[in-house]
Amino acid sequence: FMSGGSVYDFLHKQKGVFKLPALLRVAVDVSKGMNYLHQNNIIHRDLKAANLLMDENE
């Protein structure tokens, strides 16, 4: 559970918009997470906005 909900909820239900610095931060964080998983021989298989959780700080 993350207090900020999912990226999908933020974009579609709350009509949120990422400013460029925040969007780049999300992209880098997702890339780092996927890299970590792959380095540990884990394949996520379901990477989508609904599965990307955010904290209250966006």
C-alpha distance matrix in Angstrom:
0.0 3.8 6.6 8.9 7.8 9.6 13.1 14.6 13.6 14.8 18.0 18.9 17.7 17.9 20.8 19.5 21.6 21.1 24.0 25.5 24.4 20.7 21.2 22.9 20.2 17.5 20.2 21.0 17.5 16.9 20.4 19.9 16.9 19.0 22.0 20.3 19.4 22.9 24.5 23.1 24.3 21.0 21.1 17.9 19.9 17.4 16.8 16.4 14.9 12.6 11.0 10.9 7.9 9.2 9.1 11.5 14.5 14.4
3.8 0.0 3.8 5.6 5.7 8.0 10.9 13.2 12.1 12.4 15.8 17.3 16.2 15.7 18.5 16.7 18.6 17.8 20.6 22.2 21.0 17.3 18.1 19.9 17.2 14.8 17.8 18.6 15.2 15.3 18.9 18.4 15.9 18.4 21.2 19.9 19.6 23.0 24.6 23.6 25.1 22.0 21.9 18.7 20.7 18.1 16.7 15.9 13.8 12.2 11.0 9.7 6.0 5.9 5.4 7.9 10.7 10.7
6.6 3.8 0.0 3.8 5.6 9.0 11.7 13.8 11.8 11.5 15.3 16.7 15.1 13.9 17.0 15.3 17.5 17.2 19.9 22.0 20.9 17.2 18.5 20.7 18.0 16.0 19.4 20.4 17.3 17.7 21.4 21.1 19.0 21.6 24.4 23.2 23.1 26.5 28.0 27.3 28.8 25.7 25.5 22.2 24.0 21.1 19.6 18.2 15.5 14.0 13.7 12.2 8.4 7.0 5.2 5.6 9.2 9.8
8.9 5.6 3.8 0.0 3.8 6.7 8.5 10.9 9.0 8.0 11.7 13.6 12.4 11.0 13.6 11.6 13.7 13.5 16.3 18.5 17.7 14.0 15.1 17.6 15.4 13.2 16.6 18.1 15.4 15.8 19.5 19.7 18.0 20.3 23.2 22.6 22.7 25.8 27.5 27.2 28.6 25.5 24.8 21.4 23.0 19.9 17.9 16.0 12.9 12.0 12.3 10.3 7.0 4.7 4.4 4.5 7.5 6.8
7.8 5.7 5.6 3.8 0.0 3.8 6.8 8.3 6.5 7.1 10.5 11.7 10.5 10.3 13.1 11.9 14.3 14.4 17.7 19.8 19.5 15.6 15.9 18.5 16.7 13.8 16.7 18.7 16.0 15.4 19.2 19.8 17.6 19.4 22.7 22.2 21.6 24.6 26.8 26.3 27.2 23.8 22.9 19.2 20.4 17.1 15.5 13.4 10.5 8.8 9.5 8.4 5.6 5.7 7.2 8.3 11.0 9.5
9.6 8.0 9.0 6.7 3.8 0.0 3.8 5.2 5.2 6.3 8.7 10.0 10.1 10.6 12.5 11.3 13.1 13.0 16.6 18.2 18.3 14.5 13.9 16.5 15.2 11.8 14.1 16.5 14.2 12.9 16.6 17.8 15.6 16.8 20.3 20.3 19.5 22.2 24.7 24.4 25.0 21.6 20.2 16.5 17.3 13.9 12.0 9.7 6.7 5.4 6.5 5.4 4.3 5.8 8.9 10.8 12.5 10.0
13.1 10.9 11.7 8.5 6.8 3.8 0.0 3.8 5.5 5.0 6.2 8.5 9.8 10.0 10.7 9.1 10.1 9.8 13.4 14.8 15.3 11.8 10.6 13.5 12.8 9.4 11.5 14.3 12.8 11.5 14.9 16.7 15.2 16.2 19.5 20.2 19.7 21.9 24.5 24.8 25.3 22.2 20.4 16.9 17.4 14.1 11.5 8.8 5.1 6.1 7.7 5.7 6.2 6.8 10.2 11.7 12.4 9.0
14.6 13.2 13.8 10.9 8.3 5.2 3.8 0.0 3.8 5.4 5.3 5.9 7.6 9.1 9.7 9.5 11.0 11.8 15.5 17.1 18.2 14.9 13.3 16.3 16.2 12.7 14.2 17.4 16.1 14.2 17.4 19.6 17.8 18.2 21.7 22.6 21.6 23.6 26.5 26.7 26.7 23.4 21.2 17.6 17.3 13.7 11.7 8.2 4.8 4.8 8.0 7.8 8.8 10.1 13.4 14.6 15.7 12.5
13.6 12.1 11.8 9.0 6.5 5.2 5.5 3.8 0.0 3.8 5.5 5.4 4.9 6.3 8.2 8.5 11.2 12.6 16.3 18.5 19.5 16.0 15.1 18.5 17.9 14.8 16.9 19.8 18.2 16.8 20.3 22.0 20.2 21.1 24.5 25.0 24.1 26.5 29.2 29.2 29.4 25.9 24.1 20.3 20.3 16.6 15.0 11.7 8.3 7.1 10.1 9.8 9.4 10.0 12.6 13.0 14.8 12.0
14.8 12.4 11.5 8.0 7.1 6.3 5.0 5.4 3.8 0.0 3.8 5.9 6.0 5.0 6.4 5.2 7.8 9.2 12.8 15.3 16.3 12.8 12.4 15.9 15.4 12.8 15.2 18.1 16.8 16.1 19.5 21.2 19.9 21.1 24.3 25.0 24.6 26.9 29.4 29.7 30.3 27.1 25.4 21.8 22.1 18.6 16.3 13.1 9.4 9.5 12.0 10.5 9.7 9.0 11.2 11.1 12.1 9.1
18.0 15.8 15.3 11.7 10.5 8.7 6.2 5.3 5.5 3.8 0.0 3.8 6.2 6.1 5.0 4.7 6.3 8.3 11.9 14.2 16.0 13.0 11.7 15.3 15.8 13.1 14.8 18.2 17.5 16.5 19.5 21.8 20.8 21.5 24.6 25.8 25.4 27.3 30.0 30.6 30.8 27.7 25.6 22.1 21.9 18.4 16.0 12.5 8.9 10.0 13.0 11.7 12.1 11.8 14.4 14.5 14.9 11.5
18.9 17.3 16.7 13.6 11.7 10.0 8.5 5.9 5.4 5.9 3.8 0.0 3.8 5.8 5.2 7.2 9.4 12.0 15.5 17.7 19.7 16.8 15.4 18.9 19.4 16.6 18.0 21.5 20.7 19.2 22.3 24.7 23.3 23.7 27.1 28.2 27.4 29.2 32.1 32.5 32.4 29.1 26.8 23.2 22.5 18.8 17.1 13.3 10.2 10.2 13.8 13.5 14.0 14.3 16.9 16.9 17.9 14.7
17.7 16.2 15.1 12.4 10.5 10.1 9.8 7.6 4.9 6.0 6.2 3.8 0.0 3.8 5.5 7.9 11.2 13.9 17.3 20.0 21.6 18.5 17.7 21.3 21.3 18.5 20.5 23.7 22.4 21.2 24.6 26.5 24.9 25.7 29.1 29.8 28.9 31.1 33.9 34.0 34.1 30.7 28.6 24.8 24.4 20.6 19.2 15.6 12.3 11.4 14.8 14.7 14.3 14.4 16.3 15.8 17.5 14.9
17.9 15.7 13.9 11.0 10.3 10.6 10.0 9.1 6.3 5.0 6.1 5.8 3.8 0.0 3.8 5.3 9.0 11.8 15.0 18.1 19.4 16.4 16.2 20.0 19.7 17.5 19.9 22.9 21.7 21.1 24.5 26.2 24.9 26.1 29.4 30.0 29.6 31.9 34.4 34.6 35.1 31.8 30.0 26.3 26.3 22.7 20.7 17.3 13.7 13.3 16.3 15.3 14.3 13.4 14.8 13.5 14.9 12.6
20.8 18.5 17.0 13.6 13.1 12.5 10.7 9.7 8.2 6.4 5.0 5.2 5.5 3.8 0.0 3.8 6.7 10.1 13.1 16.1 18.1 15.5 14.9 18.7 19.2 17.1 19.1 22.3 21.8 21.2 24.2 26.3 25.5 26.4 29.5 30.6 30.3 32.2 34.9 35.5 35.8 32.7 30.6 27.0 26.8 23.2 21.0 17.4 13.9 14.4 17.5 16.3 16.1 15.1 16.9 15.8 16.4 13.5
19.5 16.7 15.3 11.6 11.9 11.3 9.1 9.5 8.5 5.2 4.7 7.2 7.9 5.3 3.8 0.0 3.8 6.8 9.7 12.9 14.5 11.9 11.7 15.5 15.8 14.0 16.3 19.3 18.8 18.6 21.7 23.5 23.0 24.2 27.1 28.1 28.2 30.3 32.6 33.4 34.0 31.0 29.2 25.8 26.0 22.6 20.0 16.8 13.1 14.1 16.6 14.7 14.2 12.6 14.3 13.1 13.1 10.1
21.6 18.6 17.5 13.7 14.3 13.1 10.1 11.0 11.2 7.8 6.3 9.4 11.2 9.0 6.7 3.8 0.0 3.8 6.4 9.4 11.6 9.5 9.0 12.7 13.7 12.5 14.4 17.3 17.5 17.6 20.1 22.2 22.3 23.4 25.9 27.3 27.8 29.4 31.7 32.9 33.6 30.9 29.0 25.8 26.1 23.0 19.9 16.9 13.5 15.4 17.6 15.3 15.4 13.6 15.4 14.6 13.6 10.4
21.1 17.8 17.2 13.5 14.4 13.0 9.8 11.8 12.6 9.2 8.3 12.0 13.9 11.8 10.1 6.8 3.8 0.0 3.8 6.3 8.0 5.8 5.5 9.1 10.0 9.3 11.2 13.9 14.3 14.8 17.1 19.0 19.5 20.8 23.0 24.4 25.3 26.9 28.9 30.3 31.2 28.7 27.1 24.2 24.9 22.1 18.7 16.2 13.0 15.5 17.0 14.0 14.3 12.3 14.1 13.8 12.0 8.6
24.0 20.6 19.9 16.3 17.7 16.6 13.4 15.5 16.3 12.8 11.9 15.5 17.3 15.0 13.1 9.7 6.4 3.8 0.0 3.8 5.7 5.5 6.1 8.7 10.0 10.7 12.3 14.3 15.4 16.5 18.3 20.0 21.1 22.5 24.2 25.8 27.1 28.6 30.2 31.9 33.1 30.9 29.5 26.8 27.6 25.1 21.6 19.4 16.5 19.1 20.3 17.1 17.3 15.0 16.3 15.7 13.2 10.5
25.5 22.2 22.0 18.5 19.8 18.2 14.8 17.1 18.5 15.3 14.2 17.7 20.0 18.1 16.1 12.9 9.4 6.3 3.8 0.0 3.8 5.5 5.0 6.1 8.5 9.9 10.4 12.2 14.1 15.3 16.3 18.2 19.9 21.0 22.3 24.2 25.7 26.8 28.3 30.4 31.5 29.7 28.2 26.0 26.8 24.7 21.0 19.3 16.9 20.1 20.8 17.6 18.4 16.4 17.9 18.0 15.2 12.5
24.4 21.0 20.9 17.7 19.5 18.3 15.3 18.2 19.5 16.3 16.0 19.7 21.6 19.4 18.1 14.5 11.6 8.0 5.7 3.8 0.0 3.8 5.5 5.2 6.2 8.7 9.9 10.6 12.2 14.3 15.3 16.4 18.3 20.0 20.9 22.5 24.4 25.7 26.8 28.8 30.4 28.7 27.8 25.6 27.0 25.1 21.4 20.2 17.8 20.8 21.0 17.4 17.7 15.3 16.3 16.4 13.2 11.2
20.7 17.3 17.2 14.0 15.6 14.5 11.8 14.9 16.0 12.8 13.0 16.8 18.5 16.4 15.5 11.9 9.5 5.8 5.5 5.5 3.8 0.0 3.8 5.4 4.9 6.2 8.6 9.8 10.4 12.2 14.1 15.2 16.4 18.3 19.8 21.0 22.5 24.2 25.6 27.2 28.7 26.7 25.7 23.2 24.7 22.5 18.8 17.4 14.8 17.4 17.6 14.0 14.0 11.5 12.7 13.0 10.1 7.6
21.2 18.1 18.5 15.1 15.9 13.9 10.6 13.3 15.1 12.4 11.7 15.4 17.7 16.2 14.9 11.7 9.0 5.5 6.1 5.0 5.5 3.8 0.0 3.8 5.4 5.2 6.2 8.7 9.9 10.6 12.3 14.3 15.4 16.5 18.2 20.0 21.2 22.5 24.2 26.0 27.1 25.0 23.6 21.2 22.2 20.0 16.3 14.8 12.5 15.6 16.0 12.7 13.7 12.2 14.3 15.2 12.9 9.7
22.9 19.9 20.7 17.6 18.5 16.5 13.5 16.3 18.5 15.9 15.3 18.9 21.3 20.0 18.7 15.5 12.7 9.1 8.7 6.1 5.2 5.4 3.8 0.0 3.8 5.4 5.0 6.1 8.5 9.9 10.4 12.2 14.1 15.3 16.3 18.3 20.0 20.9 22.3 24.5 25.7 24.1 22.9 21.0 22.4 20.8 17.0 16.3 14.7 18.0 17.7 14.3 15.5 14.1 16.1 17.3 14.6 12.0
20.2 17.2 18.0 15.4 16.7 15.2 12.8 16.2 17.9 15.4 15.8 19.4 21.3 19.7 19.2 15.8 13.7 10.0 10.0 8.5 6.2 4.9 5.4 3.8 0.0 3.8 5.5 5.2 6.1 8.6 9.8 10.5 12.2 14.2 15.2 16.4 18.4 19.9 20.9 22.8 24.4 22.8 22.1 20.1 22.0 20.5 16.8 16.3 14.6 17.4 16.6 12.9 13.4 11.7 13.1 14.6 11.9 9.8
17.5 14.8 16.0 13.2 13.8 11.8 9.4 12.7 14.8 12.8 13.1 16.6 18.5 17.5 17.1 14.0 12.5 9.3 10.7 9.9 8.7 6.2 5.2 5.4 3.8 0.0 3.8 5.5 5.1 6.1 8.5 9.8 10.5 12.2 14.0 15.3 16.5 18.2 19.8 21.3 22.6 20.5 19.5 17.1 18.8 16.9 13.3 12.6 10.8 13.6 12.8 9.2 10.2 9.1 11.5 13.5 11.6 8.8
20.2 17.8 19.4 16.6 16.7 14.1 11.5 14.2 16.9 15.2 14.8 18.0 20.5 19.9 19.1 16.3 14.4 11.2 12.3 10.4 9.9 8.6 6.2 5.0 5.5 3.8 0.0 3.8 5.5 5.2 6.1 8.6 9.9 10.6 12.1 14.2 15.4 16.4 18.2 20.2 21.1 19.3 18.0 16.0 17.4 16.0 12.3 12.1 11.3 14.6 13.7 10.6 12.7 12.4 15.1 17.3 15.4 12.6
21.0 18.6 20.4 18.1 18.7 16.5 14.3 17.4 19.8 18.1 18.2 21.5 23.7 22.9 22.3 19.3 17.3 13.9 14.3 12.2 10.6 9.8 8.7 6.1 5.2 5.5 3.8 0.0 3.8 5.5 5.0 6.1 8.6 9.9 10.4 12.2 14.3 15.2 16.3 18.5 19.9 18.7 18.0 16.7 18.7 17.9 14.3 14.9 14.4 17.4 15.8 12.6 14.2 13.7 15.7 18.1 15.9 13.8
17.5 15.2 17.3 15.4 16.0 14.2 12.8 16.1 18.2 16.8 17.5 20.7 22.4 21.7 21.8 18.8 17.5 14.3 15.4 14.1 12.2 10.4 9.9 8.5 6.1 5.1 5.5 3.8 0.0 3.8 5.4 5.1 6.2 8.6 9.8 10.6 12.4 14.3 15.3 16.8 18.6 16.9 16.6 14.9 17.4 16.4 13.0 13.8 13.2 15.5 13.5 10.2 11.2 10.8 12.7 15.5 13.8 12.1
16.9 15.3 17.7 15.8 15.4 12.9 11.5 14.2 16.8 16.1 16.5 19.2 21.2 21.1 21.2 18.6 17.6 14.8 16.5 15.3 14.3 12.2 10.6 9.9 8.6 6.1 5.2 5.5 3.8 0.0 3.8 5.5 5.1 6.1 8.5 9.8 10.6 12.2 14.1 15.5 16.6 14.5 13.6 11.6 13.8 12.7 9.3 10.4 10.5 12.9 10.8 8.1 10.2 11.1 13.8 16.9 15.8 13.5
20.4 18.9 21.4 19.5 19.2 16.6 14.9 17.4 20.3 19.5 19.5 22.3 24.6 24.5 24.2 21.7 20.1 17.1 18.3 16.3 15.3 14.1 12.3 10.4 9.8 8.5 6.1 5.0 5.4 3.8 0.0 3.8 5.4 5.2 6.0 8.6 9.9 10.5 12.1 14.3 15.2 14.0 13.2 12.2 14.3 14.2 10.9 12.7 13.5 16.1 13.9 11.7 14.0 14.8 17.3 20.4 18.9 16.7
19.9 18.4 21.1 19.7 19.8 17.8 16.7 19.6 22.0 21.2 21.8 24.7 26.5 26.2 26.3 23.5 22.2 19.0 20.0 18.2 16.4 15.2 14.3 12.2 10.5 9.8 8.6 6.1 5.1 5.5 3.8 0.0 3.8 5.5 5.0 6.2 8.7 9.9 10.4 12.5 14.3 13.5 13.7 13.1 15.9 16.1 13.2 15.3 15.9 18.0 15.3 12.9 14.5 15.0 16.8 20.0 18.6 17.1
16.9 15.9 19.0 18.0 17.6 15.6 15.2 17.8 20.2 19.9 20.8 23.3 24.9 24.9 25.5 23.0 22.3 19.5 21.1 19.9 18.3 16.4 15.4 14.1 12.2 10.5 9.9 8.6 6.2 5.1 5.4 3.8 0.0 3.8 5.4 5.1 6.3 8.7 9.9 10.9 12.6 10.9 11.2 10.1 13.3 13.3 10.9 13.2 14.1 15.6 12.5 10.5 12.1 13.3 15.4 18.9 18.1 16.6
19.0 18.4 21.6 20.3 19.4 16.8 16.2 18.2 21.1 21.1 21.5 23.7 25.7 26.1 26.4 24.2 23.4 20.8 22.5 21.0 20.0 18.3 16.5 15.3 14.2 12.2 10.6 9.9 8.6 6.1 5.2 5.5 3.8 0.0 3.8 5.4 5.1 6.1 8.5 9.9 10.5 8.9 8.3 7.7 10.5 11.3 9.1 12.1 13.8 15.6 12.6 11.5 13.9 15.7 18.3 21.8 21.2 19.2
22.0 21.2 24.4 23.2 22.7 20.3 19.5 21.7 24.5 24.3 24.6 27.1 29.1 29.4 29.5 27.1 25.9 23.0 24.2 22.3 20.9 19.8 18.2 16.3 15.2 14.0 12.1 10.4 9.8 8.5 6.0 5.0 5.4 3.8 0.0 3.8 5.5 5.1 6.1 8.6 9.8 9.6 10.0 10.6 13.4 14.7 12.7 15.7 17.4 19.3 16.3 15.0 17.1 18.5 20.7 24.1 23.1 21.4
20.3 19.9 23.2 22.6 22.2 20.3 20.2 22.6 25.0 25.0 25.8 28.2 29.8 30.0 30.6 28.1 27.3 24.4 25.8 24.2 22.5 21.0 20.0 18.3 16.4 15.3 14.2 12.2 10.6 9.8 8.6 6.2 5.1 5.4 3.8 0.0 3.8 5.5 5.2 6.4 8.9 8.5 10.2 10.8 14.3 15.6 14.0 17.1 18.6 19.9 16.5 15.2 16.7 18.1 19.8 23.4 22.6 21.5
19.4 19.6 23.1 22.7 21.6 19.5 19.7 21.6 24.1 24.6 25.4 27.4 28.9 29.6 30.3 28.2 27.8 25.3 27.1 25.7 24.4 22.5 21.2 20.0 18.4 16.5 15.4 14.3 12.4 10.6 9.9 8.7 6.3 5.1 5.5 3.8 0.0 3.8 5.5 5.2 6.4 4.9 6.6 7.5 11.1 12.7 11.9 15.4 17.4 18.3 14.7 14.4 16.2 18.3 20.4 24.1 23.9 22.5
22.9 23.0 26.5 25.8 24.6 22.2 21.9 23.6 26.5 26.9 27.3 29.2 31.1 31.9 32.2 30.3 29.4 26.9 28.6 26.8 25.7 24.2 22.5 20.9 19.9 18.2 16.4 15.2 14.3 12.2 10.5 9.9 8.7 6.1 5.1 5.5 3.8 0.0 3.8 5.2 4.9 5.2 6.2 8.5 11.2 13.7 13.0 16.6 19.1 20.4 17.1 16.9 19.2 21.3 23.6 27.3 26.8 25.1
24.5 24.6 28.0 27.5 26.8 24.7 24.5 26.5 29.2 29.4 30.0 32.1 33.9 34.4 34.9 32.6 31.7 28.9 30.2 28.3 26.8 25.6 24.2 22.3 20.9 19.8 18.2 16.3 15.3 14.1 12.1 10.4 9.9 8.5 6.1 5.2 5.5 3.8 0.0 3.8 5.5 7.5 9.6 12.0 14.9 17.3 16.5 20.0 22.2 23.4 20.0 19.4 21.3 23.0 24.8 28.5 27.8 26.5
23.1 23.6 27.3 27.2 26.3 24.4 24.8 26.7 29.2 29.7 30.6 32.5 34.0 34.6 35.5 33.4 32.9 30.3 31.9 30.4 28.8 27.2 26.0 24.5 22.8 21.3 20.2 18.5 16.8 15.5 14.3 12.5 10.9 9.9 8.6 6.4 5.2 5.2 3.8 0.0 3.8 5.5 8.9 11.2 14.4 16.9 16.7 20.3 22.5 23.2 19.6 19.4 20.9 23.0 24.7 28.4 28.2 27.1
24.3 25.1 28.8 28.6 27.2 25.0 25.3 26.7 29.4 30.3 30.8 32.4 34.1 35.1 35.8 34.0 33.6 31.2 33.1 31.5 30.4 28.7 27.1 25.7 24.4 22.6 21.1 19.9 18.6 16.6 15.2 14.3 12.6 10.5 9.8 8.9 6.4 4.9 5.5 3.8 0.0 3.8 6.6 9.8 12.3 15.4 15.8 19.6 22.3 22.9 19.5 19.9 21.9 24.4 26.5 30.3 30.2 28.8
21.0 22.0 25.7 25.5 23.8 21.6 22.2 23.4 25.9 27.1 27.7 29.1 30.7 31.8 32.7 31.0 30.9 28.7 30.9 29.7 28.7 26.7 25.0 24.1 22.8 20.5 19.3 18.7 16.9 14.5 14.0 13.5 10.9 8.9 9.6 8.5 4.9 5.2 7.5 5.5 3.8 0.0 3.8 6.4 9.3 12.0 12.6 16.4 19.1 19.4 15.9 16.7 18.7 21.5 23.7 27.5 27.7 26.2
21.1 21.9 25.5 24.8 22.9 20.2 20.4 21.2 24.1 25.4 25.6 26.8 28.6 30.0 30.6 29.2 29.0 27.1 29.5 28.2 27.8 25.7 23.6 22.9 22.1 19.5 18.0 18.0 16.6 13.6 13.2 13.7 11.2 8.3 10.0 10.2 6.6 6.2 9.6 8.9 6.6 3.8 0.0 3.8 5.8 8.9 9.8 13.6 16.7 17.2 14.1 15.3 17.9 20.9 23.6 27.3 27.5 25.5
17.9 18.7 22.2 21.4 19.2 16.5 16.9 17.6 20.3 21.8 22.1 23.2 24.8 26.3 27.0 25.8 25.8 24.2 26.8 26.0 25.6 23.2 21.2 21.0 20.1 17.1 16.0 16.7 14.9 11.6 12.2 13.1 10.1 7.7 10.6 10.8 7.5 8.5 12.0 11.2 9.8 6.4 3.8 0.0 3.9 5.7 6.6 10.2 13.2 13.5 10.3 11.8 14.4 17.7 20.6 24.1 24.7 22.5
19.9 20.7 24.0 23.0 20.4 17.3 17.4 17.3 20.3 22.1 21.9 22.5 24.4 26.3 26.8 26.0 26.1 24.9 27.6 26.8 27.0 24.7 22.2 22.4 22.0 18.8 17.4 18.7 17.4 13.8 14.3 15.9 13.3 10.5 13.4 14.3 11.1 11.2 14.9 14.4 12.3 9.3 5.8 3.9 0.0 3.8 6.2 9.4 13.0 13.2 10.9 13.0 16.1 19.5 22.7 26.1 26.7 24.2
17.4 18.1 21.1 19.9 17.1 13.9 14.1 13.7 16.6 18.6 18.4 18.8 20.6 22.7 23.2 22.6 23.0 22.1 25.1 24.7 25.1 22.5 20.0 20.8 20.5 16.9 16.0 17.9 16.4 12.7 14.2 16.1 13.3 11.3 14.7 15.6 12.7 13.7 17.3 16.9 15.4 12.0 8.9 5.7 3.8 0.0 3.8 6.1 9.6 9.5 7.6 10.2 13.3 16.8 20.2 23.3 24.2 21.5
16.8 16.7 19.6 17.9 15.5 12.0 11.5 11.7 15.0 16.3 16.0 17.1 19.2 20.7 21.0 20.0 19.9 18.7 21.6 21.0 21.4 18.8 16.3 17.0 16.8 13.3 12.3 14.3 13.0 9.3 10.9 13.2 10.9 9.1 12.7 14.0 11.9 13.0 16.5 16.7 15.8 12.6 9.8 6.6 6.2 3.8 0.0 3.8 7.1 8.3 6.4 7.7 11.3 14.3 17.9 21.0 21.4 18.5
16.4 15.9 18.2 16.0 13.4 9.7 8.8 8.2 11.7 13.1 12.5 13.3 15.6 17.3 17.4 16.8 16.9 16.2 19.4 19.3 20.2 17.4 14.8 16.3 16.3 12.6 12.1 14.9 13.8 10.4 12.7 15.3 13.2 12.1 15.7 17.1 15.4 16.6 20.0 20.3 19.6 16.4 13.6 10.2 9.4 6.1 3.8 0.0 3.8 5.5 5.4 6.7 10.3 13.1 16.8 19.4 20.0 16.8
14.9 13.8 15.5 12.9 10.5 6.7 5.1 4.8 8.3 9.4 8.9 10.2 12.3 13.7 13.9 13.1 13.5 13.0 16.5 16.9 17.8 14.8 12.5 14.7 14.6 10.8 11.3 14.4 13.2 10.5 13.5 15.9 14.1 13.8 17.4 18.6 17.4 19.1 22.2 22.5 22.3 19.1 16.7 13.2 13.0 9.6 7.1 3.8 0.0 3.8 5.4 5.2 8.2 10.4 14.2 16.4 16.9 13.6
12.6 12.2 14.0 12.0 8.8 5.4 6.1 4.8 7.1 9.5 10.0 10.2 11.4 13.3 14.4 14.1 15.4 15.5 19.1 20.1 20.8 17.4 15.6 18.0 17.4 13.6 14.6 17.4 15.5 12.9 16.1 18.0 15.6 15.6 19.3 19.9 18.3 20.4 23.4 23.2 22.9 19.4 17.2 13.5 13.2 9.5 8.3 5.5 3.8 0.0 3.8 5.7 7.5 10.5 13.9 16.1 17.5 14.6
11.0 11.0 13.7 12.3 9.5 6.5 7.7 8.0 10.1 12.0 13.0 13.8 14.8 16.3 17.5 16.6 17.6 17.0 20.3 20.8 21.0 17.6 16.0 17.7 16.6 12.8 13.7 15.8 13.5 10.8 13.9 15.3 12.5 12.6 16.3 16.5 14.7 17.1 20.0 19.6 19.5 15.9 14.1 10.3 10.9 7.6 6.4 5.4 5.4 3.8 0.0 3.8 6.1 9.7 13.1 16.0 17.3 14.8
10.9 9.7 12.2 10.3 8.4 5.4 5.7 7.8 9.8 10.5 11.7 13.5 14.7 15.3 16.3 14.7 15.3 14.0 17.1 17.6 17.4 14.0 12.7 14.3 12.9 9.2 10.6 12.6 10.2 8.1 11.7 12.9 10.5 11.5 15.0 15.2 14.4 16.9 19.4 19.4 19.9 16.7 15.3 11.8 13.0 10.2 7.7 6.7 5.2 5.7 3.8 0.0 3.8 6.7 10.3 13.3 14.0 11.5
7.9 6.0 8.4 7.0 5.6 4.3 6.2 8.8 9.4 9.7 12.1 14.0 14.3 14.3 16.1 14.2 15.4 14.3 17.3 18.4 17.7 14.0 13.7 15.5 13.4 10.2 12.7 14.2 11.2 10.2 14.0 14.5 12.1 13.9 17.1 16.7 16.2 19.2 21.3 20.9 21.9 18.7 17.9 14.4 16.1 13.3 11.3 10.3 8.2 7.5 6.1 3.8 0.0 3.8 7.0 10.1 11.4 9.5
9.2 5.9 7.0 4.7 5.7 5.8 6.8 10.1 10.0 9.0 11.8 14.3 14.4 13.4 15.1 12.6 13.6 12.3 15.0 16.4 15.3 11.5 12.2 14.1 11.7 9.1 12.4 13.7 10.8 11.1 14.8 15.0 13.3 15.7 18.5 18.1 18.3 21.3 23.0 23.0 24.4 21.5 20.9 17.7 19.5 16.8 14.3 13.1 10.4 10.5 9.7 6.7 3.8 0.0 3.8 6.7 7.6 6.0
9.1 5.4 5.2 4.4 7.2 8.9 10.2 13.4 12.6 11.2 14.4 16.9 16.3 14.8 16.9 14.3 15.4 14.1 16.3 17.9 16.3 12.7 14.3 16.1 13.1 11.5 15.1 15.7 12.7 13.8 17.3 16.8 15.4 18.3 20.7 19.8 20.4 23.6 24.8 24.7 26.5 23.7 23.6 20.6 22.7 20.2 17.9 16.8 14.2 13.9 13.1 10.3 7.0 3.8 0.0 3.8 5.4 5.9
11.5 7.9 5.6 4.5 8.3 10.8 11.7 14.6 13.0 11.1 14.5 16.9 15.8 13.5 15.8 13.1 14.6 13.8 15.7 18.0 16.4 13.0 15.2 17.3 14.6 13.5 17.3 18.1 15.5 16.9 20.4 20.0 18.9 21.8 24.1 23.4 24.1 27.3 28.5 28.4 30.3 27.5 27.3 24.1 26.1 23.3 21.0 19.4 16.4 16.1 16.0 13.3 10.1 6.7 3.8 0.0 3.8 5.6
14.5 10.7 9.2 7.5 11.0 12.5 12.4 15.7 14.8 12.1 14.9 17.9 17.5 14.9 16.4 13.1 13.6 12.0 13.2 15.2 13.2 10.1 12.9 14.6 11.9 11.6 15.4 15.9 13.8 15.8 18.9 18.6 18.1 21.2 23.1 22.6 23.9 26.8 27.8 28.2 30.2 27.7 27.5 24.7 26.7 24.2 21.4 20.0 16.9 17.5 17.3 14.0 11.4 7.6 5.4 3.8 0.0 3.8
14.4 10.7 9.8 6.8 9.5 10.0 9.0 12.5 12.0 9.1 11.5 14.7 14.9 12.6 13.5 10.1 10.4 8.6 10.5 12.5 11.2 7.6 9.7 12.0 9.8 8.8 12.6 13.8 12.1 13.5 16.7 17.1 16.6 19.2 21.4 21.5 22.5 25.1 26.5 27.1 28.8 26.2 25.5 22.5 24.2 21.5 18.5 16.8 13.6 14.6 14.8 11.5 9.5 6.0 5.9 5.6 3.8 0.0
